[in-house]
Amino acid sequence: MSTPKKLGPLQFILLAIPCVAVLAIPYFNKLEPSVFGIPFFYWWQLVWVPLSGVFIAIVYKMVVPSGSGD
């Protein structure tokens, strides 16, 4: 069983993107545009839930060696 690689700068940046996108409230705290009547603020937050999972999966694939699921 091999050990995972250490996080590098690229992995930290990839993990920081969703955090910054969700916490940068002054930049997306508005009502328009709305999608299906949902204000921008809410759908921006909802979109980042699955996107955060995608970013985490990318970093996981970069850090954990393949075949270590034993």
C-alpha positions as CSV (number, residue, x, y, z in Angstrom):
1,M,0.0,0.0,0.0
2,S,1.5,3.3,-1.1
3,T,1.2,6.5,0.7
4,P,-0.6,9.5,-0.8
5,K,1.5,12.3,-2.3
6,K,1.7,15.6,-0.4
7,L,-0.4,18.5,-1.5
8,G,1.4,20.9,-3.9
9,P,0.5,24.5,-4.8
10,L,-1.7,23.4,-7.6
11,Q,-3.8,21.2,-5.3
12,F,-4.2,24.1,-2.8
13,I,-5.3,26.4,-5.6
14,L,-7.8,23.9,-6.8
15,L,-9.2,23.4,-3.3
16,A,-9.3,27.2,-2.7
17,I,-11.3,28.0,-5.8
18,P,-14.6,26.7,-4.5
19,C,-14.0,28.3,-1.1
20,V,-13.3,31.7,-2.6
21,A,-16.2,31.4,-5.0
22,V,-18.7,30.7,-2.2
23,L,-17.3,33.2,0.3
24,A,-16.9,36.2,-2.1
25,I,-20.4,37.3,-1.2
26,P,-20.1,41.0,-2.1
27,Y,-19.5,40.0,-5.7
28,F,-22.6,37.9,-6.2
29,N,-25.0,39.3,-3.7
30,K,-27.7,40.4,-6.2
31,L,-31.1,39.4,-7.3
32,E,-30.6,39.4,-11.1
33,P,-30.2,37.3,-13.2
34,S,-32.7,34.9,-11.8
35,V,-33.0,31.3,-13.0
36,F,-36.5,29.8,-12.7
37,G,-37.4,32.6,-10.3
38,I,-34.5,31.8,-8.0
39,P,-32.3,34.9,-7.3
40,F,-28.7,34.8,-8.4
41,F,-27.4,34.6,-4.9
42,Y,-29.1,31.3,-4.2
43,W,-28.4,29.5,-7.5
44,W,-24.7,30.6,-7.3
45,Q,-24.5,28.8,-4.0
46,L,-26.3,25.8,-5.3
47,V,-24.1,25.5,-8.4
48,W,-21.0,25.4,-6.3
49,V,-22.1,22.4,-4.2
50,P,-21.5,19.9,-7.1
51,L,-18.7,21.9,-8.5
52,S,-16.9,21.7,-5.2
53,G,-17.2,17.9,-5.4
54,V,-15.7,18.0,-8.8
55,F,-12.7,20.0,-7.6
56,I,-12.2,17.7,-4.6
57,A,-12.4,14.6,-6.9
58,I,-9.7,16.2,-9.2
59,V,-7.4,16.8,-6.2
60,Y,-8.1,13.3,-4.9
61,K,-7.1,11.8,-8.2
62,M,-3.9,13.9,-8.3
63,V,-2.9,13.0,-4.7
64,V,-3.9,9.4,-4.1
65,P,-2.1,6.9,-6.3
66,S,-4.3,4.7,-8.5
67,G,-4.8,1.1,-7.3
68,S,-4.7,2.1,-3.6
69,G,-8.3,1.3,-2.9
70,D,-7.4,-1.9,-1.2
